[in-house]
Amino acid sequence: MKKLKANQLGPWCSFCAPKTTRAVYRENGFASTFACSEHKSALAEHENRKAEREKRLTEADYQTWMRV
């Protein structure tokens, strides 16, 4: 999670009602989820779920990378 700079004003909080609160934080990488100060913990939980989901190996991953 990264804090947006002052000149990056624009995205809205992904967890609040549409177009009510400006975002202060964004997720790591290509940000598609933004959060205001109140929803900082929800953004952290979203990132943790995403990391857990990407950590698992599929059968194709296993056959490709584990045999190397």
Secondary structure, DSSP 8 states (H G I E B T S, - for coil): -EE--GGG---B-SSSSTTSSB--EE-SSS---EE-STTHHHHHHHHHHHHHHHHS--HHHHHHHS--
